[in-house]
Amino acid sequence: MPCWVQIAQGLLTPMIAIITTYIAWQQWNATKLKMRMERYERRLKIYQETHKFISEVIRDVKPELPQMYGFYSK
């Protein structure tokens, strides 16, 4: 067998390991970003509902019980 074929065979396993590690690292980063976006969306919804409830309280001065239950459930 030629010398370069033996060298290529010897480097094949470490090269596969490096590529696999890179792919795993990219997937980990993608998952971390996805979780951050989901957390942001949940927080944004809470902020919007709180803003809506506070504006209703300011407008009506005394919120009704269904409004409070609705805010609590959301």
N, CA, C and O atoms as a Tripos MOL2 file, in Angstrom:
@<TRIPOS>MOLECULE
protein
  296   295    74     0     0
PROTEIN
NO_CHARGES

@<TRIPOS>ATOM
      1 N           0.8520   -1.1810    0.0000 N.3       1 MET1
      2 CA          0.0000    0.0000    0.0000 C.3       1 MET1
      3 C           0.8960    1.2420    0.0000 C.2       1 MET1
      4 O           1.9430    1.2720    0.6470 O.2       1 MET1
      5 N           0.4630    2.2520   -0.7340 N.am      2 PRO2
      6 CA          1.2620    3.4810   -0.7310 C.3       2 PRO2
      7 C           1.2540    4.1480    0.6570 C.2       2 PRO2
      8 O           0.3430    3.9420    1.4600 O.2       2 PRO2
      9 N           2.2500    4.9170    0.8980 N.am      3 CYS3
     10 CA          2.4240    5.5830    2.1970 C.3       3 CYS3
     11 C           1.2870    6.5640    2.4870 C.2       3 CYS3
     12 O           0.8270    6.6500    3.6260 O.2       3 CYS3
     13 N           0.8270    7.3060    1.4730 N.am      4 TRP4
     14 CA         -0.2070    8.3020    1.7020 C.3       4 TRP4
     15 C          -1.5430    7.6710    2.0650 C.2       4 TRP4
     16 O          -2.3460    8.2920    2.7620 O.2       4 TRP4
     17 N          -1.8010    6.4280    1.5990 N.am      5 VAL5
     18 CA         -3.0440    5.7350    1.9440 C.3       5 VAL5
     19 C          -3.0210    5.3480    3.4170 C.2       5 VAL5
     20 O          -4.0370    5.4640    4.1040 O.2       5 VAL5
     21 N          -1.8920    4.8970    3.9000 N.am      6 GLN6
     22 CA         -1.7860    4.5320    5.3140 C.3       6 GLN6
     23 C          -1.9440    5.7670    6.2040 C.2       6 GLN6
     24 O          -2.5760    5.7050    7.2590 O.2       6 GLN6
     25 N          -1.3680    6.8780    5.7700 N.am      7 ILE7
     26 CA         -1.5170    8.1230    6.5350 C.3       7 ILE7
     27 C          -2.9860    8.5700    6.5450 C.2       7 ILE7
     28 O          -3.5000    8.9820    7.5850 O.2       7 ILE7
     29 N          -3.6550    8.4910    5.4040 N.am      8 ALA8
     30 CA         -5.0720    8.8730    5.3120 C.3       8 ALA8
     31 C          -5.9310    7.9830    6.1960 C.2       8 ALA8
     32 O          -6.8560    8.4670    6.8490 O.2       8 ALA8
     33 N          -5.6320    6.6760    6.2250 N.am      9 GLN9
     34 CA         -6.3880    5.7670    7.0770 C.3       9 GLN9
     35 C          -6.1590    6.0910    8.5480 C.2       9 GLN9
     36 O          -7.0880    6.0010    9.3520 O.2       9 GLN9
     37 N          -4.9350    6.4680    8.9090 N.am     10 GLY10
     38 CA         -4.6380    6.8200   10.2970 C.3      10 GLY10
     39 C          -5.3120    8.1100   10.7290 C.2      10 GLY10
     40 O          -5.6730    8.2570   11.8970 O.2      10 GLY10
     41 N          -5.4860    9.0350    9.8150 N.am     11 LEU11
     42 CA         -6.1060   10.3190   10.1500 C.3      11 LEU11
     43 C          -7.6290   10.3100   10.0480 C.2      11 LEU11
     44 O          -8.2870   11.2580   10.4780 O.2      11 LEU11
     45 N          -8.1810    9.2590    9.4910 N.am     12 LEU12
     46 CA         -9.6250    9.2070    9.2770 C.3      12 LEU12
     47 C         -10.3960    9.2030   10.5950 C.2      12 LEU12
     48 O         -11.3640    9.9520   10.7280 O.2      12 LEU12
     49 N         -10.0080    8.3990   11.5560 N.am     13 THR13
     50 CA        -10.7260    8.3120   12.8280 C.3      13 THR13
     51 C         -10.6840    9.6350   13.5960 C.2      13 THR13
     52 O         -11.7320   10.0910   14.0540 O.2      13 THR13
     53 N          -9.5160   10.2710   13.7560 N.am     14 PRO14
     54 CA         -9.5360   11.5710   14.4470 C.3      14 PRO14
     55 C         -10.3480   12.6340   13.6980 C.2      14 PRO14
     56 O         -10.9880   13.4820   14.3190 O.2      14 PRO14
     57 N         -10.3190   12.5850   12.3790 N.am     15 MET15
     58 CA        -11.0880   13.5600   11.5960 C.3      15 MET15
     59 C         -12.5920   13.3660   11.8230 C.2      15 MET15
     60 O         -13.3260   14.3450   11.9580 O.2      15 MET15
     61 N         -13.0480   12.1290   11.8650 N.am     16 ILE16
     62 CA        -14.4680   11.8460   12.1390 C.3      16 ILE16
     63 C         -14.8300   12.3270   13.5350 C.2      16 ILE16
     64 O         -15.9070   12.8880   13.7370 O.2      16 ILE16
     65 N         -13.9420   12.1140   14.5010 N.am     17 ALA17
     66 CA        -14.2050   12.5620   15.8700 C.3      17 ALA17
     67 C         -14.3070   14.0860   15.9340 C.2      17 ALA17
     68 O         -15.1730   14.6160   16.6290 O.2      17 ALA17
     69 N         -13.4490   14.7820   15.2300 N.am     18 ILE18
     70 CA        -13.4730   16.2460   15.2270 C.3      18 ILE18
     71 C         -14.7670   16.7610   14.5910 C.2      18 ILE18
     72 O         -15.3910   17.6870   15.1100 O.2      18 ILE18
     73 N         -15.1600   16.1670   13.4820 N.am     19 ILE19
     74 CA        -16.3890   16.5860   12.7970 C.3      19 ILE19
     75 C         -17.6110   16.3150   13.6690 C.2      19 ILE19
     76 O         -18.5120   17.1500   13.7530 O.2      19 ILE19
     77 N         -17.6460   15.1540   14.3150 N.am     20 THR20
     78 CA        -18.7640   14.7970   15.1900 C.3      20 THR20
     79 C         -18.8480   15.7590   16.3740 C.2      20 THR20
     80 O         -19.9380   16.1790   16.7630 O.2      20 THR20
     81 N         -17.7060   16.1010   16.9380 N.am     21 THR21
     82 CA        -17.6850   17.0440   18.0590 C.3      21 THR21
     83 C         -18.1860   18.4190   17.6200 C.2      21 THR21
     84 O         -18.9230   19.0730   18.3580 O.2      21 THR21
     85 N         -17.7960   18.8570   16.4400 N.am     22 TYR22
     86 CA        -18.2500   20.1450   15.9270 C.3      22 TYR22
     87 C         -19.7700   20.1530   15.7230 C.2      22 TYR22
     88 O         -20.4370   21.1270   16.0710 O.2      22 TYR22
     89 N         -20.3070   19.0830   15.1680 N.am     23 ILE23
     90 CA        -21.7540   18.9920   14.9480 C.3      23 ILE23
     91 C         -22.4990   19.0090   16.2790 C.2      23 ILE23
     92 O         -23.5200   19.6830   16.4170 O.2      23 ILE23
     93 N         -21.9790   18.2610   17.2630 N.am     24 ALA24
     94 CA        -22.6180   18.2360   18.5820 C.3      24 ALA24
     95 C         -22.5860   19.6190   19.2210 C.2      24 ALA24
     96 O         -23.5610   20.0360   19.8450 O.2      24 ALA24
     97 N         -21.4840   20.3240   19.0710 N.am     25 TRP25
     98 CA        -21.3580   21.6680   19.6360 C.3      25 TRP25
     99 C         -22.3480   22.6180   18.9720 C.2      25 TRP25
    100 O         -22.9570   23.4420   19.6540 O.2      25 TRP25
    101 N         -22.5190   22.5190   17.6560 N.am     26 GLN26
    102 CA        -23.4820   23.3590   16.9430 C.3      26 GLN26
    103 C         -24.9130   23.0610   17.3910 C.2      26 GLN26
    104 O         -25.7170   23.9790   17.5480 O.2      26 GLN26
    105 N         -25.2280   21.7960   17.5940 N.am     27 GLN27
    106 CA        -26.5680   21.4370   18.0600 C.3      27 GLN27
    107 C         -26.8090   21.9660   19.4710 C.2      27 GLN27
    108 O         -27.9100   22.4150   19.7900 O.2      27 GLN27
    109 N         -25.7900   21.9130   20.3050 N.am     28 TRP28
    110 CA        -25.9130   22.4230   21.6700 C.3      28 TRP28
    111 C         -26.1780   23.9280   21.6400 C.2      28 TRP28
    112 O         -27.0330   24.4220   22.3750 O.2      28 TRP28
    113 N         -25.4540   24.6490   20.8010 N.am     29 ASN29
    114 CA        -25.6740   26.0950   20.6790 C.3      29 ASN29
    115 C         -27.0670   26.4050   20.1430 C.2      29 ASN29
    116 O         -27.7120   27.3470   20.6050 O.2      29 ASN29
    117 N         -27.5330   25.6290   19.1810 N.am     30 ALA30
    118 CA        -28.8710   25.8500   18.6240 C.3      30 ALA30
    119 C         -29.9470   25.6070   19.6830 C.2      30 ALA30
    120 O         -30.9210   26.3550   19.7640 O.2      30 ALA30
    121 N         -29.7700   24.5690   20.4870 N.am     31 THR31
    122 CA        -30.7290   24.2720   21.5460 C.3      31 THR31
    123 C         -30.7290   25.3760   22.5950 C.2      31 THR31
    124 O         -31.7880   25.7650   23.0880 O.2      31 THR31
    125 N         -29.5620   25.8770   22.9340 N.am     32 LYS32
    126 CA        -29.4570   26.9550   23.9110 C.3      32 LYS32
    127 C         -30.1640   28.2090   23.3930 C.2      32 LYS32
    128 O         -30.8680   28.8770   24.1510 O.2      32 LYS32
    129 N         -29.9870   28.5290   22.1250 N.am     33 LEU33
    130 CA        -30.6500   29.6890   21.5350 C.3      33 LEU33
    131 C         -32.1670   29.5060   21.4910 C.2      33 LEU33
    132 O         -32.9180   30.4470   21.7450 O.2      33 LEU33
    133 N         -32.6080   28.2980   21.1690 N.am     34 LYS34
    134 CA        -34.0420   28.0090   21.1200 C.3      34 LYS34
    135 C         -34.6720   28.1780   22.5080 C.2      34 LYS34
    136 O         -35.7560   28.7470   22.6370 O.2      34 LYS34
    137 N         -33.9950   27.6860   23.5310 N.am     35 MET35
    138 CA        -34.5140   27.8210   24.8890 C.3      35 MET35
    139 C         -34.5750   29.2880   25.3060 C.2      35 MET35
    140 O         -35.5190   29.7060   25.9770 O.2      35 MET35
    141 N         -33.5790   30.0620   24.9110 N.am     36 ARG36
    142 CA        -33.5720   31.4800   25.2310 C.3      36 ARG36
    143 C         -34.7350   32.1930   24.5580 C.2      36 ARG36
    144 O         -35.3640   33.0590   25.1650 O.2      36 ARG36
    145 N         -35.0260   31.8400   23.3140 N.am     37 MET37
    146 CA        -36.1460   32.4650   22.6070 C.3      37 MET37
    147 C         -37.4880   32.0790   23.2300 C.2      37 MET37
    148 O         -38.3810   32.9180   23.3510 O.2      37 MET37
    149 N         -37.6320   30.8170   23.6240 N.am     38 GLU38
    150 CA        -38.8790   30.3880   24.2570 C.3      38 GLU38
    151 C         -39.0870   31.1150   25.5820 C.2      38 GLU38
    152 O         -40.2020   31.5230   25.9050 O.2      38 GLU38
    153 N         -38.0090   31.2730   26.3450 N.am     39 ARG39
    154 CA        -38.1020   31.9820   27.6190 C.3      39 ARG39
    155 C         -38.4770   33.4400   27.3740 C.2      39 ARG39
    156 O         -39.2740   34.0020   28.1250 O.2      39 ARG39
    157 N         -37.9200   34.0610   26.3410 N.am     40 TYR40
    158 CA        -38.2460   35.4490   26.0050 C.3      40 TYR40
    159 C         -39.7210   35.5780   25.6380 C.2      40 TYR40
    160 O         -40.3960   36.5110   26.0740 O.2      40 TYR40
    161 N         -40.2170   34.6380   24.8350 N.am     41 GLU41
    162 CA        -41.6250   34.7030   24.4220 C.3      41 GLU41
    163 C         -42.5610   34.5840   25.6180 C.2      41 GLU41
    164 O         -43.5710   35.2840   25.6880 O.2      41 GLU41
    165 N         -42.2290   33.6970   26.5680 N.am     42 ARG42
    166 CA        -43.0650   33.5710   27.7670 C.3      42 ARG42
    167 C         -43.0320   34.8510   28.5840 C.2      42 ARG42
    168 O         -44.0670   35.3070   29.0710 O.2      42 ARG42
    169 N         -41.8540   35.4300   28.7370 N.am     43 ARG43
    170 CA        -41.7330   36.6620   29.5100 C.3      43 ARG43
    171 C         -42.4480   37.8210   28.8260 C.2      43 ARG43
    172 O         -43.0480   38.6650   29.4920 O.2      43 ARG43
    173 N         -42.3840   37.8610   27.5160 N.am     44 LEU44
    174 CA        -43.0680   38.9120   26.7780 C.3      44 LEU44
    175 C         -44.5750   38.8110   26.9740 C.2      44 LEU44
    176 O         -45.2490   39.8260   27.1500 O.2      44 LEU44
    177 N         -45.1020   37.6030   26.9450 N.am     45 LYS45
    178 CA        -46.5440   37.4090   27.1550 C.3      45 LYS45
    179 C         -46.9430   37.8760   28.5570 C.2      45 LYS45
    180 O         -47.9760   38.5250   28.7230 O.2      45 LYS45
    181 N         -46.1340   37.5510   29.5600 N.am     46 ILE46
    182 CA        -46.4220   37.9910   30.9260 C.3      46 ILE46
    183 C         -46.3930   39.5160   30.9950 C.2      46 ILE46
    184 O         -47.2610   40.1300   31.6160 O.2      46 ILE46
    185 N         -45.4060   40.1170   30.3640 N.am     47 TYR47
    186 CA        -45.3070   41.5810   30.3540 C.3      47 TYR47
    187 C         -46.5380   42.2090   29.6920 C.2      47 TYR47
    188 O         -47.1000   43.1760   30.2070 O.2      47 TYR47
    189 N         -46.9470   41.6620   28.5630 N.am     48 GLN48
    190 CA        -48.0970   42.2250   27.8510 C.3      48 GLN48
    191 C         -49.3730   42.1060   28.6760 C.2      48 GLN48
    192 O         -50.1660   43.0460   28.7370 O.2      48 GLN48
    193 N         -49.5740   40.9550   29.3090 N.am     49 GLU49
    194 CA        -50.7800   40.7770   30.1240 C.3      49 GLU49
    195 C         -50.7470   41.6960   31.3450 C.2      49 GLU49
    196 O         -51.7740   42.2540   31.7300 O.2      49 GLU49
    197 N         -49.5840   41.8510   31.9470 N.am     50 THR50
    198 CA        -49.4650   42.7470   33.1010 C.3      50 THR50
    199 C         -49.7320   44.1860   32.6850 C.2      50 THR50
    200 O         -50.4240   44.9210   33.3900 O.2      50 THR50
    201 N         -49.1870   44.5890   31.5500 N.am     51 HIS51
    202 CA        -49.4070   45.9410   31.0420 C.3      51 HIS51
    203 C         -50.8900   46.1700   30.7710 C.2      51 HIS51
    204 O         -51.4360   47.2240   31.0960 O.2      51 HIS51
    205 N         -51.5270   45.1820   30.1790 N.am     52 LYS52
    206 CA        -52.9590   45.2900   29.8830 C.3      52 LYS52
    207 C         -53.7700   45.4220   31.1770 C.2      52 LYS52
    208 O         -54.6700   46.2570   31.2630 O.2      52 LYS52
    209 N         -53.4540   44.6020   32.1770 N.am     53 PHE53
    210 CA        -54.1850   44.6310   33.4430 C.3      53 PHE53
    211 C         -53.9720   45.9640   34.1630 C.2      53 PHE53
    212 O         -54.9260   46.5520   34.6730 O.2      53 PHE53
    213 N         -52.7440   46.4360   34.2040 N.am     54 ILE54
    214 CA        -52.4580   47.7020   34.8840 C.3      54 ILE54
    215 C         -53.1670   48.8580   34.1870 C.2      54 ILE54
    216 O         -53.6790   49.7600   34.8500 O.2      54 ILE54
    217 N         -53.2010   48.8390   32.8620 N.am     55 SER55
    218 CA        -53.9030   49.9210   32.1550 C.3      55 SER55
    219 C         -55.4030   49.8760   32.4470 C.2      55 SER55
    220 O         -56.0410   50.9250   32.5310 O.2      55 SER55
    221 N         -55.9750   48.6850   32.6020 N.am     56 GLU56
    222 CA        -57.3920   48.5760   32.9690 C.3      56 GLU56
    223 C         -57.6260   49.0750   34.3920 C.2      56 GLU56
    224 O         -58.6300   49.7340   34.6650 O.2      56 GLU56
    225 N         -56.7010   48.7630   35.2960 N.am     57 VAL57
    226 CA        -56.8410   49.2250   36.6750 C.3      57 VAL57
    227 C         -56.7370   50.7450   36.7310 C.2      57 VAL57
    228 O         -57.4990   51.3920   37.4500 O.2      57 VAL57
    229 N         -55.8120   51.3150   35.9880 N.am     58 ILE58
    230 CA        -55.6660   52.7690   35.9780 C.3      58 ILE58
    231 C         -56.9100   53.4350   35.3930 C.2      58 ILE58
    232 O         -57.3430   54.4860   35.8640 O.2      58 ILE58
    233 N         -57.4730   52.8120   34.3690 N.am     59 ARG59
    234 CA        -58.6480   53.3820   33.7170 C.3      59 ARG59
    235 C         -59.8820   53.2890   34.6200 C.2      59 ARG59
    236 O         -60.6360   54.2540   34.7470 O.2      59 ARG59
    237 N         -60.0870   52.1200   35.2500 N.am     60 ASP60
    238 CA        -61.2980   51.8940   36.0440 C.3      60 ASP60
    239 C         -61.1100   52.1740   37.5300 C.2      60 ASP60
    240 O         -62.1000   52.2380   38.2590 O.2      60 ASP60
    241 N         -59.9180   52.3380   37.9940 N.am     61 VAL61
    242 CA        -59.5260   52.5890   39.3770 C.3      61 VAL61
    243 C         -59.8140   51.3910   40.2880 C.2      61 VAL61
    244 O         -59.0050   51.0790   41.1620 O.2      61 VAL61
    245 N         -60.9270   50.7320   40.1030 N.am     62 LYS62
    246 CA        -61.2380   49.5740   40.9330 C.3      62 LYS62
    247 C         -61.5340   48.3900   40.0100 C.2      62 LYS62
    248 O         -62.6030   48.3360   39.4030 O.2      62 LYS62
    249 N         -60.6070   47.4480   39.8990 N.am     63 PRO63
    250 CA        -60.8420   46.3160   38.9940 C.3      63 PRO63
    251 C         -61.9140   45.3740   39.5430 C.2      63 PRO63
    252 O         -62.0800   45.2220   40.7530 O.2      63 PRO63
    253 N         -62.6100   44.7670   38.6370 N.am     64 GLU64
    254 CA        -63.6360   43.8100   39.0400 C.3      64 GLU64
    255 C         -62.9960   42.4520   39.2700 C.2      64 GLU64
    256 O         -61.8870   42.1870   38.8060 O.2      64 GLU64
    257 N         -63.6910   41.6170   39.9750 N.am     65 LEU65
    258 CA        -63.1810   40.3000   40.3200 C.3      65 LEU65
    259 C         -62.9000   39.4320   39.0900 C.2      65 LEU65
    260 O         -61.8650   38.7660   39.0650 O.2      65 LEU65
    261 N         -63.7610   39.4040   38.0730 N.am     66 PRO66
    262 CA        -63.4440   38.6030   36.8820 C.3      66 PRO66
    263 C         -62.1640   39.0590   36.1710 C.2      66 PRO66
    264 O         -61.4200   38.2480   35.6210 O.2      66 PRO66
    265 N         -61.9260   40.3730   36.1960 N.am     67 GLN67
    266 CA        -60.6930   40.8740   35.5950 C.3      67 GLN67
    267 C         -59.4730   40.3490   36.3470 C.2      67 GLN67
    268 O         -58.4820   39.9540   35.7330 O.2      67 GLN67
    269 N         -59.5490   40.3470   37.6560 N.am     68 MET68
    270 CA        -58.4180   39.8610   38.4640 C.3      68 MET68
    271 C         -58.2090   38.3730   38.2500 C.2      68 MET68
    272 O         -57.0730   37.9150   38.1280 O.2      68 MET68
    273 N         -59.3080   37.6080   38.2030 N.am     69 TYR69
    274 CA        -59.1810   36.1570   37.9610 C.3      69 TYR69
    275 C         -58.6140   35.8880   36.5710 C.2      69 TYR69
    276 O         -57.7930   34.9910   36.3840 O.2      69 TYR69
    277 N         -59.0680   36.6850   35.5940 N.am     70 GLY70
    278 CA        -58.5550   36.5280   34.2410 C.3      70 GLY70
    279 C         -57.0680   36.8080   34.1580 C.2      70 GLY70
    280 O         -56.3300   36.0990   33.4730 O.2      70 GLY70
    281 N         -56.6260   37.8560   34.8650 N.am     71 PHE71
    282 CA        -55.2030   38.1870   34.8810 C.3      71 PHE71
    283 C         -54.4070   37.0790   35.5630 C.2      71 PHE71
    284 O         -53.3420   36.6810   35.0910 O.2      71 PHE71
    285 N         -54.9360   36.5920   36.6700 N.am     72 TYR72
    286 CA        -54.2380   35.5400   37.4080 C.3      72 TYR72
    287 C         -54.1050   34.2570   36.5740 C.2      72 TYR72
    288 O         -53.0700   33.5920   36.6130 O.2      72 TYR72
    289 N         -55.1510   33.9200   35.8270 N.am     73 SER73
    290 CA        -55.1210   32.6930   35.0420 C.3      73 SER73
    291 C         -54.1940   32.7980   33.8310 C.2      73 SER73
    292 O         -53.6070   31.8050   33.4030 O.2      73 SER73
    293 N         -54.0680   34.0030   33.2850 N.am     74 LYS74
    294 CA        -53.1830   34.1960   32.1290 C.3      74 LYS74
    295 C         -51.7540   34.2250   32.5860 C.2      74 LYS74
    296 O         -50.8470   34.3780   31.7680 O.2      74 LYS74
@<TRIPOS>BOND
     1     1     2 1
     2     2     3 1
     3     3     4 2
     4     3     5 am
     5     5     6 1
     6     6     7 1
     7     7     8 2
     8     7     9 am
     9     9    10 1
    10    10    11 1
    11    11    12 2
    12    11    13 am
    13    13    14 1
    14    14    15 1
    15    15    16 2
    16    15    17 am
    17    17    18 1
    18    18    19 1
    19    19    20 2
    20    19    21 am
    21    21    22 1
    22    22    23 1
    23    23    24 2
    24    23    25 am
    25    25    26 1
    26    26    27 1
    27    27    28 2
    28    27    29 am
    29    29    30 1
    30    30    31 1
    31    31    32 2
    32    31    33 am
    33    33    34 1
    34    34    35 1
    35    35    36 2
    36    35    37 am
    37    37    38 1
    38    38    39 1
    39    39    40 2
    40    39    41 am
    41    41    42 1
    42    42    43 1
    43    43    44 2
    44    43    45 am
    45    45    46 1
    46    46    47 1
    47    47    48 2
    48    47    49 am
    49    49    50 1
    50    50    51 1
    51    51    52 2
    52    51    53 am
    53    53    54 1
    54    54    55 1
    55    55    56 2
    56    55    57 am
    57    57    58 1
    58    58    59 1
    59    59    60 2
    60    59    61 am
    61    61    62 1
    62    62    63 1
    63    63    64 2
    64    63    65 am
    65    65    66 1
    66    66    67 1
    67    67    68 2
    68    67    69 am
    69    69    70 1
    70    70    71 1
    71    71    72 2
    72    71    73 am
    73    73    74 1
    74    74    75 1
    75    75    76 2
    76    75    77 am
    77    77    78 1
    78    78    79 1
    79    79    80 2
    80    79    81 am
    81    81    82 1
    82    82    83 1
    83    83    84 2
    84    83    85 am
    85    85    86 1
    86    86    87 1
    87    87    88 2
    88    87    89 am
    89    89    90 1
    90    90    91 1
    91    91    92 2
    92    91    93 am
    93    93    94 1
    94    94    95 1
    95    95    96 2
    96    95    97 am
    97    97    98 1
    98    98    99 1
    99    99   100 2
   100    99   101 am
   101   101   102 1
   102   102   103 1
   103   103   104 2
   104   103   105 am
   105   105   106 1
   106   106   107 1
   107   107   108 2
   108   107   109 am
   109   109   110 1
   110   110   111 1
   111   111   112 2
   112   111   113 am
   113   113   114 1
   114   114   115 1
   115   115   116 2
   116   115   117 am
   117   117   118 1
   118   118   119 1
   119   119   120 2
   120   119   121 am
   121   121   122 1
   122   122   123 1
   123   123   124 2
   124   123   125 am
   125   125   126 1
   126   126   127 1
   127   127   128 2
   128   127   129 am
   129   129   130 1
   130   130   131 1
   131   131   132 2
   132   131   133 am
   133   133   134 1
   134   134   135 1
   135   135   136 2
   136   135   137 am
   137   137   138 1
   138   138   139 1
   139   139   140 2
   140   139   141 am
   141   141   142 1
   142   142   143 1
   143   143   144 2
   144   143   145 am
   145   145   146 1
   146   146   147 1
   147   147   148 2
   148   147   149 am
   149   149   150 1
   150   150   151 1
   151   151   152 2
   152   151   153 am
   153   153   154 1
   154   154   155 1
   155   155   156 2
   156   155   157 am
   157   157   158 1
   158   158   159 1
   159   159   160 2
   160   159   161 am
   161   161   162 1
   162   162   163 1
   163   163   164 2
   164   163   165 am
   165   165   166 1
   166   166   167 1
   167   167   168 2
   168   167   169 am
   169   169   170 1
   170   170   171 1
   171   171   172 2
   172   171   173 am
   173   173   174 1
   174   174   175 1
   175   175   176 2
   176   175   177 am
   177   177   178 1
   178   178   179 1
   179   179   180 2
   180   179   181 am
   181   181   182 1
   182   182   183 1
   183   183   184 2
   184   183   185 am
   185   185   186 1
   186   186   187 1
   187   187   188 2
   188   187   189 am
   189   189   190 1
   190   190   191 1
   191   191   192 2
   192   191   193 am
   193   193   194 1
   194   194   195 1
   195   195   196 2
   196   195   197 am
   197   197   198 1
   198   198   199 1
   199   199   200 2
   200   199   201 am
   201   201   202 1
   202   202   203 1
   203   203   204 2
   204   203   205 am
   205   205   206 1
   206   206   207 1
   207   207   208 2
   208   207   209 am
   209   209   210 1
   210   210   211 1
   211   211   212 2
   212   211   213 am
   213   213   214 1
   214   214   215 1
   215   215   216 2
   216   215   217 am
   217   217   218 1
   218   218   219 1
   219   219   220 2
   220   219   221 am
   221   221   222 1
   222   222   223 1
   223   223   224 2
   224   223   225 am
   225   225   226 1
   226   226   227 1
   227   227   228 2
   228   227   229 am
   229   229   230 1
   230   230   231 1
   231   231   232 2
   232   231   233 am
   233   233   234 1
   234   234   235 1
   235   235   236 2
   236   235   237 am
   237   237   238 1
   238   238   239 1
   239   239   240 2
   240   239   241 am
   241   241   242 1
   242   242   243 1
   243   243   244 2
   244   243   245 am
   245   245   246 1
   246   246   247 1
   247   247   248 2
   248   247   249 am
   249   249   250 1
   250   250   251 1
   251   251   252 2
   252   251   253 am
   253   253   254 1
   254   254   255 1
   255   255   256 2
   256   255   257 am
   257   257   258 1
   258   258   259 1
   259   259   260 2
   260   259   261 am
   261   261   262 1
   262   262   263 1
   263   263   264 2
   264   263   265 am
   265   265   266 1
   266   266   267 1
   267   267   268 2
   268   267   269 am
   269   269   270 1
   270   270   271 1
   271   271   272 2
   272   271   273 am
   273   273   274 1
   274   274   275 1
   275   275   276 2
   276   275   277 am
   277   277   278 1
   278   278   279 1
   279   279   280 2
   280   279   281 am
   281   281   282 1
   282   282   283 1
   283   283   284 2
   284   283   285 am
   285   285   286 1
   286   286   287 1
   287   287   288 2
   288   287   289 am
   289   289   290 1
   290   290   291 1
   291   291   292 2
   292   291   293 am
   293   293   294 1
   294   294   295 1
   295   295   296 2
@<TRIPOS>SUBSTRUCTURE
     1 MET1         2 RESIDUE 1 A MET
     2 PRO2         6 RESIDUE 1 A PRO
     3 CYS3        10 RESIDUE 1 A CYS
     4 TRP4        14 RESIDUE 1 A TRP
     5 VAL5        18 RESIDUE 1 A VAL
     6 GLN6        22 RESIDUE 1 A GLN
     7 ILE7        26 RESIDUE 1 A ILE
     8 ALA8        30 RESIDUE 1 A ALA
     9 GLN9        34 RESIDUE 1 A GLN
    10 GLY10       38 RESIDUE 1 A GLY
    11 LEU11       42 RESIDUE 1 A LEU
    12 LEU12       46 RESIDUE 1 A LEU
    13 THR13       50 RESIDUE 1 A THR
    14 PRO14       54 RESIDUE 1 A PRO
    15 MET15       58 RESIDUE 1 A MET
    16 ILE16       62 RESIDUE 1 A ILE
    17 ALA17       66 RESIDUE 1 A ALA
    18 ILE18       70 RESIDUE 1 A ILE
    19 ILE19       74 RESIDUE 1 A ILE
    20 THR20       78 RESIDUE 1 A THR
    21 THR21       82 RESIDUE 1 A THR
    22 TYR22       86 RESIDUE 1 A TYR
    23 ILE23       90 RESIDUE 1 A ILE
    24 ALA24       94 RESIDUE 1 A ALA
    25 TRP25       98 RESIDUE 1 A TRP
    26 GLN26      102 RESIDUE 1 A GLN
    27 GLN27      106 RESIDUE 1 A GLN
    28 TRP28      110 RESIDUE 1 A TRP
    29 ASN29      114 RESIDUE 1 A ASN
    30 ALA30      118 RESIDUE 1 A ALA
    31 THR31      122 RESIDUE 1 A THR
    32 LYS32      126 RESIDUE 1 A LYS
    33 LEU33      130 RESIDUE 1 A LEU
    34 LYS34      134 RESIDUE 1 A LYS
    35 MET35      138 RESIDUE 1 A MET
    36 ARG36      142 RESIDUE 1 A ARG
    37 MET37      146 RESIDUE 1 A MET
    38 GLU38      150 RESIDUE 1 A GLU
    39 ARG39      154 RESIDUE 1 A ARG
    40 TYR40      158 RESIDUE 1 A TYR
    41 GLU41      162 RESIDUE 1 A GLU
    42 ARG42      166 RESIDUE 1 A ARG
    43 ARG43      170 RESIDUE 1 A ARG
    44 LEU44      174 RESIDUE 1 A LEU
    45 LYS45      178 RESIDUE 1 A LYS
    46 ILE46      182 RESIDUE 1 A ILE
    47 TYR47      186 RESIDUE 1 A TYR
    48 GLN48      190 RESIDUE 1 A GLN
    49 GLU49      194 RESIDUE 1 A GLU
    50 THR50      198 RESIDUE 1 A THR
    51 HIS51      202 RESIDUE 1 A HIS
    52 LYS52      206 RESIDUE 1 A LYS
    53 PHE53      210 RESIDUE 1 A PHE
    54 ILE54      214 RESIDUE 1 A ILE
    55 SER55      218 RESIDUE 1 A SER
    56 GLU56      222 RESIDUE 1 A GLU
    57 VAL57      226 RESIDUE 1 A VAL
    58 ILE58      230 RESIDUE 1 A ILE
    59 ARG59      234 RESIDUE 1 A ARG
    60 ASP60      238 RESIDUE 1 A ASP
    61 VAL61      242 RESIDUE 1 A VAL
    62 LYS62      246 RESIDUE 1 A LYS
    63 PRO63      250 RESIDUE 1 A PRO
    64 GLU64      254 RESIDUE 1 A GLU
    65 LEU65      258 RESIDUE 1 A LEU
    66 PRO66      262 RESIDUE 1 A PRO
    67 GLN67      266 RESIDUE 1 A GLN
    68 MET68      270 RESIDUE 1 A MET
    69 TYR69      274 RESIDUE 1 A TYR
    70 GLY70      278 RESIDUE 1 A GLY
    71 PHE71      282 RESIDUE 1 A PHE
    72 TYR72      286 RESIDUE 1 A TYR
    73 SER73      290 RESIDUE 1 A SER
    74 LYS74      294 RESIDUE 1 A LYS
